[in-house]
Amino acid sequence: MEKEELAHFLKLAYTEGLEMDHLVFTVLSCTGLRIGELLALKWGDFNEKQGTIRVTKTLYNPNNHFEKYQLLTPKTKGSVRTIKIDEMLTSMLRKHRLKQNEIKLKNRHIYQDNGFIFAREDGHPQLRKVVETRLKRLLKEAEIEKNITPHSFRHTHTSLLIEAGVGIKEIQQRLGHTDINTTMNIYAHMTANMEEKAF
């Protein structure tokens, strides 16, 4: 997604999105997290004082069943990382925690509290399928006719980092690539795209 498209999409996710949509897509586009890493996040991974998110696991749920998931170690060694987030995102997560506490109280008879940040109304982690369906819905509303998946936000985040002049080493660490070549390939691809647009 282009910068303008992303801004338009996130604005729409804020005004037209369902529960957690705006937060999910903002976190994806501001951190470059993989969808499994995002859904596996627990409140213990969020350090409000330092403004960081610690990535140590990924959610594996091939059948999209809300109870039959596994928390696995991330894709590669380099995927275990700490990501710095800005004040806007920290504040959004803070507000989300308050809202979640209200849901916990309201649904205390059914709520399984395992500490997930992106939890459903019953406390289980949100399903990837739900995120994908909601993404399609918002893309349609935004009239963005590209084939965008949750993983696309990772690429968008990378191109924004490149545009901002962030170095390859820092990008590699932020995305959790063990192999610098992976980062280099994405970097080369994105830079070629930017040059093409410039002419």
C-alpha positions as CSV (number, residue, x, y, z in Angstrom):
1,M,0.0,0.0,0.0
2,E,1.2,3.5,-0.8
3,K,1.5,5.9,2.2
4,E,-1.6,7.8,1.1
5,E,-3.6,4.6,0.7
6,L,-2.5,3.4,4.1
7,A,-3.5,6.7,5.8
8,H,-6.9,6.5,4.0
9,F,-7.3,2.8,5.1
10,L,-6.4,3.5,8.7
11,K,-8.8,6.4,8.9
12,L,-11.6,4.2,7.6
13,A,-10.6,1.4,10.0
14,Y,-11.1,4.0,12.8
15,T,-14.5,5.3,11.6
16,E,-16.0,2.2,10.0
17,G,-14.0,-0.6,11.7
18,L,-15.4,-3.3,14.0
19,E,-14.0,-4.0,17.5
20,M,-10.1,-3.8,17.5
21,D,-9.9,-3.3,13.7
22,H,-8.2,0.1,13.9
23,L,-5.7,-1.1,16.6
24,V,-4.9,-4.4,14.7
25,F,-4.1,-2.7,11.4
26,T,-2.3,0.3,13.1
27,V,0.0,-2.1,15.0
28,L,0.7,-4.2,11.9
29,S,1.6,-1.1,9.8
30,C,3.7,0.5,12.6
31,T,5.7,-2.5,13.6
32,G,6.0,-4.9,10.7
33,L,4.9,-7.8,12.8
34,R,3.8,-11.0,11.2
35,I,0.1,-11.8,11.8
36,G,0.9,-14.8,14.0
37,E,3.3,-12.7,16.1
38,L,0.6,-10.0,16.6
39,L,-2.1,-12.5,17.6
40,A,0.3,-14.2,20.1
41,L,1.1,-10.9,21.9
42,K,0.3,-10.9,25.6
43,W,0.1,-7.9,28.0
44,G,3.4,-9.0,29.5
45,D,5.1,-8.4,26.1
46,F,4.1,-4.7,26.2
47,N,6.3,-2.4,28.2
48,E,4.4,0.8,28.6
49,K,7.2,2.7,30.3
50,Q,9.8,1.9,27.7
51,G,7.4,2.0,24.7
52,T,8.3,-1.5,23.5
53,I,6.7,-4.7,22.3
54,R,8.6,-8.0,22.9
55,V,8.2,-10.7,20.3
56,T,8.8,-14.2,21.6
57,K,6.1,-16.4,20.1
58,T,3.7,-16.9,17.2
59,L,0.2,-18.2,17.2
60,Y,-0.3,-21.3,15.2
61,N,-4.0,-22.1,14.4
62,P,-4.3,-23.8,11.0
63,N,-8.0,-24.7,11.5
64,N,-9.1,-21.3,12.8
65,H,-10.7,-22.9,15.8
66,F,-10.7,-20.4,18.7
67,E,-9.7,-23.0,21.3
68,K,-7.4,-25.2,19.3
69,Y,-4.4,-22.9,18.9
70,Q,-0.7,-23.4,19.8
71,L,1.9,-20.8,20.8
72,L,5.1,-21.7,19.0
73,T,8.5,-20.1,19.0
74,P,8.8,-17.5,16.2
75,K,9.8,-18.3,12.6
76,T,13.6,-17.8,13.1
77,K,16.1,-17.0,15.8
78,G,16.2,-13.4,14.7
79,S,12.4,-13.2,15.1
80,V,12.7,-13.0,18.9
81,R,13.1,-9.2,19.2
82,T,12.1,-6.0,21.0
83,I,10.3,-3.4,18.9
84,K,10.2,0.3,19.8
85,I,6.8,1.8,19.4
86,D,5.8,5.5,19.5
87,E,3.6,7.3,22.0
88,M,0.5,7.1,19.7
89,L,0.6,3.3,19.7
90,T,1.4,3.1,23.4
91,S,-1.6,5.3,24.2
92,M,-3.8,3.2,21.9
93,L,-2.7,0.0,23.7
94,R,-3.3,1.7,27.0
95,K,-6.9,2.6,26.0
96,H,-7.5,-0.9,24.6
97,R,-6.4,-2.5,28.0
98,L,-9.1,-0.4,29.8
99,K,-11.7,-1.4,27.3
100,Q,-10.6,-5.1,27.6
101,N,-11.0,-4.9,31.4
102,E,-14.6,-3.8,31.0
103,I,-15.2,-6.8,28.6
104,K,-13.6,-9.1,31.2
105,L,-16.0,-7.9,33.8
106,K,-19.0,-8.0,31.6
107,N,-18.2,-11.6,30.4
108,R,-16.6,-12.9,33.6
109,H,-18.5,-16.1,33.4
110,I,-17.1,-17.1,30.1
111,Y,-13.9,-15.1,29.9
112,Q,-10.7,-17.2,29.7
113,D,-8.0,-14.8,30.8
114,N,-4.7,-15.8,29.2
115,G,-3.5,-12.3,28.9
116,F,-3.8,-11.9,25.2
117,I,-3.8,-8.3,23.9
118,F,-5.9,-9.1,20.8
119,A,-8.5,-11.3,22.6
120,R,-12.0,-12.1,21.6
121,E,-14.9,-11.4,23.8
122,D,-14.3,-14.7,25.5
123,G,-10.6,-14.1,26.1
124,H,-9.2,-16.5,23.5
125,P,-6.9,-15.0,20.9
126,Q,-8.5,-13.5,17.9
127,L,-8.6,-15.7,14.8
128,R,-6.5,-14.9,11.8
129,K,-9.6,-15.6,9.6
130,V,-11.5,-12.8,11.3
131,V,-8.6,-10.4,10.7
132,E,-8.5,-11.4,7.0
133,T,-12.3,-11.0,6.6
134,R,-12.4,-7.6,8.2
135,L,-9.4,-6.5,6.1
136,K,-11.3,-7.4,2.9
137,R,-14.4,-5.5,4.2
138,L,-12.4,-2.4,4.9
139,L,-10.4,-2.5,1.6
140,K,-13.7,-2.7,-0.2
141,E,-15.0,0.4,1.7
142,A,-11.7,2.2,1.0
143,E,-12.0,1.3,-2.7
144,I,-8.5,-0.2,-2.7
145,E,-8.5,-2.8,-5.3
146,K,-5.1,-4.4,-4.6
147,N,-4.6,-7.9,-3.3
148,I,-3.7,-6.9,0.3
149,T,-3.2,-9.5,3.1
150,P,-2.2,-9.0,6.7
151,H,1.3,-9.7,5.6
152,S,1.2,-6.8,3.1
153,F,1.4,-4.4,6.1
154,R,4.8,-5.8,6.8
155,H,6.0,-4.8,3.3
156,T,4.3,-1.4,3.7
157,H,6.1,-0.9,7.0
158,T,9.4,-1.8,5.3
159,S,9.0,0.7,2.5
160,L,8.1,3.4,5.0
161,L,11.3,2.6,6.9
162,I,13.3,2.8,3.7
163,E,11.7,6.1,2.7
164,A,12.5,7.5,6.2
165,G,16.2,6.6,5.6
166,V,16.4,3.8,8.2
167,G,19.5,1.6,7.7
168,I,19.4,-2.0,6.5
169,K,20.7,-3.4,9.7
170,E,18.0,-1.7,11.8
171,I,15.3,-2.8,9.3
172,Q,16.6,-6.4,9.6
173,Q,16.4,-6.3,13.4
174,R,13.0,-4.7,13.4
175,L,11.5,-7.3,11.0
176,G,13.3,-10.2,12.7
177,H,15.1,-11.4,9.6
178,T,17.9,-13.7,10.6
179,D,19.4,-13.5,7.1
180,I,20.5,-10.1,5.9
181,N,19.9,-11.3,2.3
182,T,16.1,-11.5,3.0
183,T,16.2,-7.8,4.0
184,M,18.5,-6.9,1.1
185,N,16.1,-8.5,-1.4
186,I,13.1,-6.6,0.0
187,Y,15.2,-3.5,0.1
188,A,16.3,-3.8,-3.5
189,H,12.7,-4.6,-4.7
190,M,11.2,-1.6,-2.8
191,T,14.0,0.8,-3.9
192,A,13.4,-0.2,-7.6
193,N,9.7,0.5,-7.1
194,M,10.4,3.9,-5.7
195,E,12.8,4.8,-8.5
196,E,10.2,3.7,-11.1
197,K,7.6,6.0,-9.5
198,A,10.0,8.9,-9.4
199,F,10.2,9.0,-13.3
